[in-house]
């Protein structure tokens, strides 16, 4: 037998049994975003490699080690998107969406990072992202956080912690960087290999180290917080005041620096302790310099991205069943003529009851076997179509989950029965 080809490590199939939870998550998030007036956008999965280098930053884990980059047949260097912000900015600029206007946008889809796979960390994973353009004030930072809070409410997720920080503006960060490097240089002997490597290119990321042996050094480091300028401080204070007023608890984490270089001022993450090491389910912040960095006019911007797989893991853990996708009815066919006509009758029913989820029995077989399949489909009702019923223009409705008489109905009667049932369920 030929050897079977397996999926790529860290890339997973989403199986039919998982669809209910995906659908529930995606529909809930979409509804919330509709409620805040955000418009959906779809960008290509592949972009020029240069786009990610210039936006995420050359000296970041993502660009240095994790990108799926390749040369296409024209010799262009392309990359499977490791995140959505860069592509969204590129698309907005290219299509004139940032010219004299503001934007509130969302997108979803797969992202790709060649990380070491573990629970909650995959090489292909999904994000639902939000980006806003043209808003300077902290009200929009707040709005994006309100959106996330509303999403947790809709999903029934509790126990998530909001961590916030301010990274100041570019000049403040450059000044702080010098201070930090001077401090870390003195403590070189206490830095691990990873931090030594970052010392030159991206010293702020050292603050984010999870190595417990580095904790003391990091705690003793000068804080960017103490070096924020007046504007940045005011922005952050207003953000905090807004969160307080809205009753959203948060923790200021001065070590929250994010793994992508484009941020300034507010950054935030929602974290949980229930998922092991990969506890961040949502991350984002302000990135006022990115549009300009990519060749556009200076444009303030804020956004975040949800980690879909991590949220699904939380939903599963909390016992959430997800969307009800089971058919309302399973059409059982008895007799040669019924078997032949079944597919047509089923479609007529769907036409009369457009929201009806009806699964048609295909492939023949005895009545017992068909009812077994009806049961397995999860449908609360079977509709039985025999040659006899067919001749009289009727079907028999039979409850499968609760007691109740079976009864004969016309097709129109069955359709209104299901229309009412669906209407009642909402
Ligand atoms: P990020 O922190 O790189 O930010 O990713 C956002 C979220 O995606 C993470 O918090 C996590 O939930 C999920 N995630 C990241 N990597 C993986 C992985 N390998 N496996 C599973 N889930 C993962 C961004 O991507 C920014 N573009 C967010 C943003 C939008 N900032 C402003 N606008």
Boltz pocket constraint, residues with backbone or C-beta under 6 A from the ligand:
constraints:
  - pocket:
      binder: B
      contacts: [[A, 82], [A, 83], [A, 84], [A, 85], [A, 86], [A, 113], [A, 115], [A, 120], [A, 121], [A, 122], [A, 123], [A, 124], [A, 125], [A, 126], [A, 127], [A, 129], [A, 130], [A, 131], [A, 259], [A, 260], [A, 280], [A, 281], [A, 282], [A, 283], [A, 284], [A, 285], [A, 287], [A, 302], [A, 303], [A, 304], [A, 305], [A, 306], [A, 307], [A, 308], [A, 309], [A, 310]]
      max_distance: 6.0
